[in-house]
Amino acid sequence: MLQASHSPLRRRHVVPDSELGQLSRAERIIYWTILLTPLWWVLGIQPLLFPAVVIGLLASSFDADKLLRIPLPLCIWAWLGMGIVMLWTAFTGLSEQGWDISKAIATVVTFLKGYFLIFACFLLPMWNRVRVAVITRAVVWMTSGYLISLTVQITLLFLGLSRAFSPPWARFMPGNPLSFRVNAATFQPFFGIPLPRTPLYMPDPPILGICGLLCFLICLGEPNHRLRQLGMAGSLSALIISQSRLGWICLPIALLIIALFRSPIARQGAIWVSALISLLCTLLGGLTLSELLNKPLTVFTNARPASSTDREFVVRKTLEAWQESPWLGWGVAHDSAKWHTFEITLGSFSSYAGVLYLHGILGFVCLITAIGSTLWHFLLPALRGNLLCKKAFASVVALSLFMEGIPLSWMAVYFWYFLIWLGAIISQQKQEKNSMKKLENFSPI
């Protein structure tokens, strides 16, 4: 148990686990599922366990009356709509290519651990008692454990004992076999220098980058100072060692957005930034704005030129294939791009290009609607000064930018706790609004 400070002022701000109060059944299951993430990773079951936990809790709390008594925000319905469009176009594509039971099962699994999981995570706190403080505390403990896991992995790497492996049952699991692989740290060149890089509990290092970023923003809300520092240190360590260039860019953007909400002076930052850019262009010898922007882009690309070239090539081929079926897309990946000796499935990079290719303009409109309505839901409370909504809005913006590099349906299962955190904030906002209405309607005798 954590020891609170003897200062009365500090004691009010410290919320040890015992002070979270009695956890509800849903909170208790979610809390321990997050804390035991390393165990699920070693067992190789996390891609199926996390959706099973969330969907199981949602199914066990289902009540038809709740659909009538508890009106849901537009953003929750929008994510459900995106999932339905994904499933419909996927089965349409399968029917045109000829039915394959293994592909059909993989499609259903992708649906359940992708867009439907997002919908379920948003909905779960609306039907169950799931508090933001509980999710925050569990994430802080998990990210504090990142420090131990990263230390062990890097030590094994330098000792030459770093080995990846797949559980025996992985070959029988539906979906991508890489999802169940237990990866290890490796040396990878960054600006030509071999540096340690690891995906930790994820199948791909960039996913660790976005998880570290989102966890960092969640940990900002931890009231216990020491735990908050540990959680933030673990999150930043994960973000750094992932070597995710896009993640490194998105973090300061998210923090800047939070600052813009907080400071009236900072809200005028766009004007000052524009003036500063113009001044830099003048001082650097009459560079145009496009030339100035190309400078950091060149540095960004040169960090890992092979990776940047691969992604650009696959995205270009993906968009070319989408133009052959623009409205409903292909449903399922039917082709690949050959790069040197590698065959890379179309739609592997960029959520936006991938959605256009797989689900067409209809799916793309649904995705933009889901993201836009989610941002809008948090924007108005953030402008009124709600700190949780400020962080939620900034984190969704960061995720939207990061989705340019990796398909959302592939990585959503690995930050499922973040989605529940967003849902808990939505639920809390709704409860506060209902309480205000009751106070307004109350008239003393």
ROLUMTI-656829 format. One line per 5 residues: for each residue y negated, z, x negated of C-alpha. Coordinates in Angstrom, 3 decimals, m for minus. Each point is the difference from the previous one (the first is absolute). Layout:
N
Y Z X; ...
END
This chain:
445
0.000 0.000 0.000; m3.434 m0.810 m1.299; m2.364 2.875 m0.715; m3.363 m0.188 1.703; m3.184 0.977 m1.800
m1.301 3.573 0.462; m3.409 m1.416 0.926; m0.521 0.050 3.804; m1.941 m3.238 m0.236; 2.759 m1.805 m1.909
2.762 1.520 2.163; m1.304 m1.813 3.049; 0.403 m3.343 m1.752; 3.502 0.564 m1.426; 2.817 m1.098 2.277
3.340 0.913 m1.632; 3.196 m1.255 1.663; 0.403 3.328 1.814; m3.459 m0.406 1.503; 0.876 m3.337 1.543
1.498 2.075 2.781; 3.171 m0.781 1.907; 0.991 m3.596 m0.658; 1.108 m2.084 2.937; 3.377 m1.734 m0.182
m1.643 m3.329 m0.842; m2.235 1.612 m2.656; 2.944 1.770 m1.622; 2.098 m3.182 m0.228; m2.910 m2.098 m1.297
m1.032 2.709 m2.495; 3.427 0.269 m1.634; 0.636 m3.730 0.125; m3.178 m0.521 m2.060; 0.795 2.827 m2.423
3.551 m1.234 m0.646; m1.098 m3.572 m0.785; 1.482 0.169 m3.559; 3.410 0.855 1.492; m0.095 m2.922 2.453
m1.054 m2.248 m2.908; 2.937 1.015 m2.208; 2.385 m0.476 2.930; m1.532 m3.430 0.637; m0.417 0.577 3.744
m3.768 0.334 0.433; m0.686 m3.541 1.394; 2.257 0.781 2.969; m0.438 3.779 0.209; m3.778 0.035 0.493
0.021 m2.413 2.993; 3.015 1.844 1.434; m1.852 3.341 m0.176; m3.184 m1.308 1.610; 1.687 m2.103 2.679
2.524 2.771 0.693; m2.773 2.545 0.543; m1.856 m2.455 2.219; 3.106 m0.748 2.078; 0.851 3.699 0.410
m3.511 0.729 1.296; m0.197 m3.022 2.293; m1.119 0.733 3.510; m0.992 m2.728 2.439; m2.670 2.283 1.455
m1.711 0.183 m3.398; m0.759 m3.700 0.174; m1.955 0.659 3.193; m1.538 3.368 m0.902; m0.992 m0.781 m3.585
m1.997 m3.249 m0.302; 0.448 m1.519 m3.449; m2.800 m1.489 m2.118; m0.171 m3.763 m0.370; 1.028 0.128 m3.680
3.430 1.453 0.869; 0.694 m2.740 2.557; m1.272 m2.591 m2.490; 2.605 1.022 m2.598; 2.710 m0.168 2.649
m1.227 m3.481 0.924; 0.191 m1.052 m3.649; 3.583 1.253 m0.168; 1.007 m1.861 3.162; m1.522 m3.256 m1.283
1.777 0.468 m3.329; 3.375 0.550 1.705; m0.484 m2.901 2.434; m1.015 m2.557 m2.626; 2.776 1.203 m2.330
2.715 m0.511 2.606; m1.539 m3.333 0.947; 0.259 m1.059 m3.630; 3.593 1.233 m0.228; 0.996 m1.937 3.107
m1.424 m3.206 m1.464; 1.840 0.475 m3.298; 3.281 1.015 1.591; 1.027 3.571 0.750; 1.168 2.179 m2.864
1.002 3.542 0.902; m0.963 1.405 m3.410; m3.474 m1.566 0.233; m0.387 1.272 3.565; 0.846 3.567 m1.086
m2.374 m0.272 m2.978; m2.748 m1.203 2.368; 0.480 2.997 2.309; m0.028 2.374 m2.993; m3.214 m1.631 m1.287
m1.536 0.464 3.448; 1.012 3.677 0.196; m1.254 0.889 m3.484; m3.066 m2.212 0.207; m2.379 m0.486 2.908
2.001 2.058 2.491; 0.042 2.884 m2.486; m3.799 m0.179 m0.192; m0.189 0.161 3.798; 2.489 2.894 0.127
m1.876 1.998 m2.677; m3.278 m0.400 1.899; 1.628 0.963 3.302; 2.096 2.961 m1.188; m2.906 2.521 m0.306
m1.193 m1.018 3.466; 3.277 1.251 1.504; 0.746 2.863 m2.386; m1.885 2.813 m1.711; m0.610 m1.495 m3.449
m3.022 1.491 m1.755; m2.008 m1.646 m2.759; 0.194 3.198 m2.097; 3.814 m0.092 m0.029; 0.149 m3.634 m1.142
m2.662 0.674 m2.632; 1.857 3.015 m1.419; 3.311 m1.911 m0.167; m1.651 m2.960 m1.761; m1.691 2.349 m2.488
3.347 1.564 m0.921; 1.617 m3.434 m0.279; m2.721 m1.421 m2.251; 0.029 3.152 m2.125; 3.654 m0.836 m0.610
m1.069 m3.441 m1.230; m1.162 1.702 m3.205; 3.520 1.321 m0.688; 1.756 m3.247 0.945; m2.335 m2.131 m2.114
0.402 2.336 m2.980; 3.794 m0.223 0.257; 0.005 m3.791 0.379; m2.352 m0.620 m2.927; 1.939 2.450 m2.217
3.254 m1.820 0.788; m1.739 m3.306 m0.725; m1.083 1.091 m3.491; 3.472 1.428 m0.660; 1.571 m3.320 0.960
1.921 1.577 2.887; m1.900 m1.705 2.827; 2.428 m1.799 2.311; m0.319 m1.407 3.519; 2.927 0.065 2.411
0.928 m0.844 3.565; 2.059 2.333 2.225; 3.479 m1.400 0.850; m0.875 m0.328 3.685; m3.150 m2.060 m0.662
1.943 m3.269 0.187; 1.044 0.801 3.563; m3.515 0.868 1.196; m1.977 m2.583 1.987; m3.224 m1.295 m1.479
m1.159 m0.560 m3.556; 2.403 1.631 m2.529; m2.991 0.790 m2.263; m1.174 2.515 2.625; 2.946 2.275 m0.811
m0.118 m0.342 m3.789; m0.892 3.118 m2.002; m2.396 m1.408 m2.608; m0.954 1.420 m3.366; m3.065 m0.170 m2.235
m0.368 m2.994 m2.324; m2.449 m1.295 m2.573; m2.127 m2.850 1.371; m2.907 m1.792 m1.689; m3.498 0.811 1.218
m2.714 m1.951 m1.812; 2.771 m0.851 m2.441; 0.809 3.668 m0.722; 3.441 1.290 1.112; m0.617 3.074 2.156
2.306 2.144 2.188; 0.174 m1.181 3.585; 2.139 1.269 2.859; 0.291 m0.429 3.774; 1.179 3.649 0.247
1.516 0.384 3.504; m0.959 m3.537 1.065; 1.631 m3.397 m0.662; m3.138 m1.532 m1.522; m2.746 1.584 m2.187
m2.935 m1.312 2.109; 1.415 1.899 2.994; m0.212 3.166 m2.086; m3.630 m0.954 m0.618; m0.939 m0.136 3.683
2.023 3.163 0.732; m1.847 1.820 m2.787; m3.332 m1.212 1.372; 0.755 1.037 3.591; 1.426 3.356 m1.113
m3.144 0.663 m2.035; m2.146 m0.448 3.110; 2.313 2.226 2.042; m0.034 2.705 m2.704; m3.806 0.146 0.198
0.481 1.884 3.260; 2.163 2.787 m1.481; m1.967 3.289 0.309; 1.912 1.771 m2.789; m1.961 m0.807 m3.164
2.900 0.246 m2.468; 2.407 m1.959 2.163; m2.662 m2.624 0.637; m0.496 m0.478 m3.730; 3.752 m0.308 m0.614
0.408 m2.498 2.829; m2.942 m2.092 m1.152; 1.274 0.064 m3.611; 3.441 m1.170 1.105; m1.488 m2.730 2.189
m2.274 m1.286 m2.769; 2.870 0.096 m2.515; 2.111 m2.131 2.340; m2.867 m2.429 0.537; m0.649 m0.342 m3.739
3.600 m0.449 m1.122; 0.658 m2.548 2.758; m2.430 m2.311 m1.843; m1.072 m1.243 3.424; m3.257 m1.794 m0.693
m0.740 m0.419 3.684; 0.650 3.711 0.571; m2.437 0.901 m2.777; m2.658 m2.120 1.693; 0.672 1.345 3.501
m0.324 3.687 m0.928; m3.695 m0.095 m1.019; m0.696 m2.214 3.013; 1.533 2.623 2.303; m1.939 2.820 m1.675
m3.211 m2.039 0.255; 0.568 m0.501 3.726; 0.418 3.756 0.493; m3.223 0.563 m1.965; m1.831 m2.550 2.144
0.955 1.949 3.113; m1.109 3.287 m1.534; m3.370 m0.875 m1.486; m2.896 m1.541 1.943; m1.371 m1.288 m3.309
3.351 m1.538 m0.937; 0.013 m1.992 3.220; m2.704 m2.104 m1.592; 2.319 m0.596 m2.960; 0.591 m3.639 0.883
m3.669 m0.739 m0.615; 0.024 1.778 m3.357; 3.268 m1.652 m1.053; m1.402 m3.424 0.853; m3.144 0.717 m2.018
2.096 1.253 m2.934; 2.167 m3.130 0.046; m3.079 m2.221 m0.031; m1.415 1.995 m2.933; 3.268 m0.329 m1.929
0.081 m3.743 0.616; m3.510 m0.245 m1.468; 0.672 2.222 m3.013; 3.255 m1.785 m0.844; m1.641 m3.333 m0.501
m0.501 m1.448 3.421; 3.577 0.312 1.256; 0.589 m0.959 3.612; 1.601 2.497 2.381; 3.277 m1.961 0.027
0.096 m0.017 m3.794; m0.642 3.736 m0.106; 2.836 0.654 2.460; 2.344 m2.230 m1.981; m0.398 2.205 m3.083
1.885 3.041 1.399; 2.417 m2.345 1.786; 0.900 m1.520 m3.367; 0.605 3.476 m1.432; 2.083 0.878 3.084
2.167 m3.098 m0.469; 0.393 0.343 m3.765; 1.470 3.501 0.306; 3.295 m1.581 1.080; m0.563 m3.766 0.085
3.602 m0.861 0.875; m0.062 2.251 3.086; m3.331 m1.397 1.201; 1.172 m3.593 m0.492; 3.264 0.654 1.836
m1.780 1.509 2.976; m2.581 m2.757 0.206; 2.721 m2.656 m0.144; 2.180 1.599 2.712; m2.966 0.660 2.338
m1.124 m3.611 m0.348; 3.489 m1.297 0.816; 0.225 2.454 2.914; m3.220 m1.310 1.551; 1.131 m3.596 m0.501
3.229 0.757 1.895; m1.930 1.791 2.771; m2.007 m3.147 0.724; 3.224 m1.692 1.105; 0.398 2.555 2.824
m3.449 1.524 0.518; 0.146 1.689 3.414; 3.242 1.993 0.031; 1.008 m0.303 m3.642; 3.581 m0.304 m1.220
1.193 3.398 1.264; 2.179 0.574 m3.060; m0.380 m1.132 m3.602; 1.667 m3.408 m0.205; m1.020 m1.059 m3.482
m0.926 1.247 m3.453; m2.352 m0.976 m2.787; 1.575 m0.868 m3.326; m1.958 1.478 m2.880; 1.511 m0.885 m3.374
3.571 1.316 0.395; m0.750 2.349 2.908; 0.305 m0.605 3.741; m2.599 2.079 1.844; 0.244 0.211 3.798
m3.078 m1.271 1.808; m2.061 2.772 1.563; 0.990 2.478 m2.726; m3.628 0.652 m0.969; m3.024 0.668 2.222
0.395 1.428 3.492; m2.522 m2.464 1.391; 1.562 m3.170 m1.437; 3.464 1.366 0.842; m0.904 0.703 3.644
m1.494 m3.489 0.362; 3.151 m1.535 m1.469; 2.492 2.096 1.996; m1.848 0.635 3.279; m2.741 m2.606 0.066
m3.523 0.296 1.310; 1.251 2.116 2.931; 1.444 2.617 m2.347; m3.078 m0.127 m2.243; m2.309 0.674 2.958
2.212 2.939 1.048; m0.084 1.424 m3.533; m3.788 m0.274 m0.285; m0.350 1.547 3.476; 2.237 2.920 m0.979
m1.889 0.647 m3.244; m3.413 m0.517 1.612; 0.713 2.290 2.966; 1.312 2.696 m2.369; m3.177 m0.185 m2.081
m2.155 0.044 3.129; 1.778 3.094 1.324; m0.955 1.957 m3.140; m3.429 m1.563 m0.537; m1.986 1.609 2.824
1.190 3.590 m0.678; m0.598 m0.602 m3.725; m3.585 m1.037 0.711; m0.406 3.226 1.988; 1.055 2.002 m3.060
3.736 0.615 0.523; 1.387 0.430 m3.532; 3.609 m0.778 0.908; m1.017 m3.264 1.636; m2.105 m0.909 m3.039
3.054 0.320 m2.241; 2.206 m1.763 2.538; m2.432 m2.922 0.282; m0.321 m0.301 m3.797; 3.768 0.125 m0.479
0.634 m2.723 2.598; m2.623 m2.203 m1.700; 1.725 0.575 m3.360; 3.390 m0.817 1.516; m1.402 m3.150 1.624
m1.217 m1.188 m3.401; 3.283 0.925 m1.673; 1.954 m1.985 2.585; m1.242 m3.149 m1.719; 2.510 0.723 m2.762
3.151 1.232 1.831; 1.366 m0.555 3.546; m0.694 2.981 2.247; 3.425 m0.254 1.667; 1.625 0.468 m3.437
m1.970 3.046 m1.171; m0.830 1.902 3.239; 3.217 2.030 m0.067; m0.999 1.572 m3.335; m3.270 1.489 1.293
1.256 0.938 3.468; m1.527 3.488 m0.415; m3.448 m1.619 m0.345; 0.512 m1.799 3.318; 0.958 3.281 1.681
m3.085 1.578 m1.594; m2.127 m2.700 1.666; 1.789 0.591 3.302; m0.590 3.754 m0.293; m3.723 m0.613 m0.516
m0.081 m2.225 3.088; 1.823 2.683 2.002; m2.352 2.714 m1.263; m3.026 m2.092 0.946; 1.414 m0.483 3.473
0.625 3.729 0.433; m3.549 0.832 m1.120; m1.411 m2.567 2.420; 2.040 1.467 2.868; m1.196 3.508 m0.914
m3.610 m1.151 0.056; 0.489 m1.554 3.429; 1.454 3.248 1.325; m2.981 1.947 m1.345; m2.412 m2.470 1.572
1.768 0.229 3.369; 0.210 3.807 m0.126; m2.542 1.709 2.188; m0.120 3.847 m0.027; m0.070 1.748 3.366
END
